[in-house]
Amino acid sequence: MTILQRLIQQAKKPKGFVGSLMLRIMNMAHSGMNKWLIKNGNVYDGDIVLDIGCGGGKTLQTLSKINPSGKIYGIDFSEQAVKDSIRTNKMDVANGKVIVTQASVSSIPYTDQFFDTITAFQTHYFWPDLGNDVKEVFRVLKRGGKFIIISELYKINYHMNAYKTKSEIKQLFESVGFQSIHMIENKGWLCITGTK
Ligand SMILES: C[S@@+](CC[C@H](N)C(=O)[O-])C[C@H]1O[C@@H](n2cnc3c(N)ncnc32)[C@H](O)[C@@H]1O
């Protein structure tokens, strides 16, 4: 395996010391996207929020800050990411405001219509079956709830074979049942928002 392939594998499922180092770097590198999420104003105080592929846990921390009376859940299928997210959000985890669980997007361990808002930063291009995984997200989202994907466009182009274009993504979201789908771009990032 080349060094590049090893780094991609670590970004896809961080593990051990190198994985933890990458999670710290991602926490810093993706903070601009967190700010963009706040600016877009899609998360409201009191919301029950899920961040899928929560990585090093920086987004959980941001979501907790902008949503003081809500509850923030994170899932990630990497054991290392769960450990690091818990460490990043130590206080909020201790007081029960932030809950982090090891789980895959393909089988989200929550009941139907549990969340007001679901976010996914820099992760959907790694999911094993985007069609079914978006259906699983739809299942746990409340009626009127929002699903927000934010990703660098070049990563979508690099990692994905299907759902690379805006019209393909729109079709997928519509076929799953999302009613209002918006896409905006900024600095080479794409934000896709679907409302159930
Ligand atoms: C590039 S990192 C992004 C982490 C974080 N969202 C951020 O913006 O810094 C991708 C994350 O998605 C997680 N991930 C990838 N595939 C997943 C899946 N099928 N289910 C849950 N998490 C997944 C990885 O373990 C990793 O932590």
The ligand as a Tripos MOL2 file, in Angstrom:
@<TRIPOS>MOLECULE
LIG
   27    29     1     0     0
SMALL
NO_CHARGES

@<TRIPOS>ATOM
      1 C1        -12.5090   12.5800    6.8820 C.3       1 LIG1
      2 S1        -13.1480   12.1090    8.4780 S.3       1 LIG1
      3 C2        -14.1560   13.5310    8.9000 C.3       1 LIG1
      4 C3        -14.3740   13.6320   10.3890 C.3       1 LIG1
      5 C4        -15.2060   14.8330   10.8400 C.3       1 LIG1
      6 N1        -16.5710   14.7460   10.3770 N.3       1 LIG1
      7 C5        -14.5760   16.1260   10.4130 C.2       1 LIG1
      8 O1        -15.1960   16.8840    9.6370 O.co2     1 LIG1
      9 O2        -13.4510   16.4190   10.8470 O.co2     1 LIG1
     10 C6        -14.3610   10.8830    8.0670 C.3       1 LIG1
     11 C7        -14.9910   10.2480    9.2770 C.3       1 LIG1
     12 O3        -16.1250    9.4840    8.8560 O.3       1 LIG1
     13 C8        -16.1150    8.2460    9.5380 C.3       1 LIG1
     14 N2        -16.8470    7.2510    8.7190 N.ar      1 LIG1
     15 C9        -16.5030    6.8050    7.4850 C.ar      1 LIG1
     16 N3        -17.3870    5.8860    7.0570 N.ar      1 LIG1
     17 C10       -18.3150    5.7570    8.0370 C.ar      1 LIG1
     18 C11       -19.4720    4.9410    8.1840 C.ar      1 LIG1
     19 N4        -19.8120    4.0550    7.2320 N.pl3     1 LIG1
     20 N5        -20.2140    5.0580    9.3130 N.ar      1 LIG1
     21 C12       -19.8300    5.9310   10.3010 C.ar      1 LIG1
     22 N6        -18.7160    6.7170   10.2290 N.ar      1 LIG1
     23 C13       -17.9700    6.6350    9.1020 C.ar      1 LIG1
     24 C14       -14.6340    7.9170    9.7020 C.3       1 LIG1
     25 O4        -14.3760    6.9780   10.7120 O.3       1 LIG1
     26 C15       -14.0450    9.2820    9.9900 C.3       1 LIG1
     27 O5        -13.9980    9.5700   11.3600 O.3       1 LIG1
@<TRIPOS>BOND
     1     1     2 1
     2     2     3 1
     3     2    10 1
     4     3     4 1
     5     4     5 1
     6     5     6 1
     7     5     7 1
     8     7     8 2
     9     7     9 1
    10    10    11 1
    11    11    12 1
    12    11    26 1
    13    12    13 1
    14    13    14 1
    15    13    24 1
    16    14    15 ar
    17    14    23 ar
    18    15    16 ar
    19    16    17 ar
    20    17    18 ar
    21    17    23 ar
    22    18    19 1
    23    18    20 ar
    24    20    21 ar
    25    21    22 ar
    26    22    23 ar
    27    24    25 1
    28    24    26 1
    29    26    27 1
@<TRIPOS>SUBSTRUCTURE
     1 LIG1         1 GROUP 0 **** ****
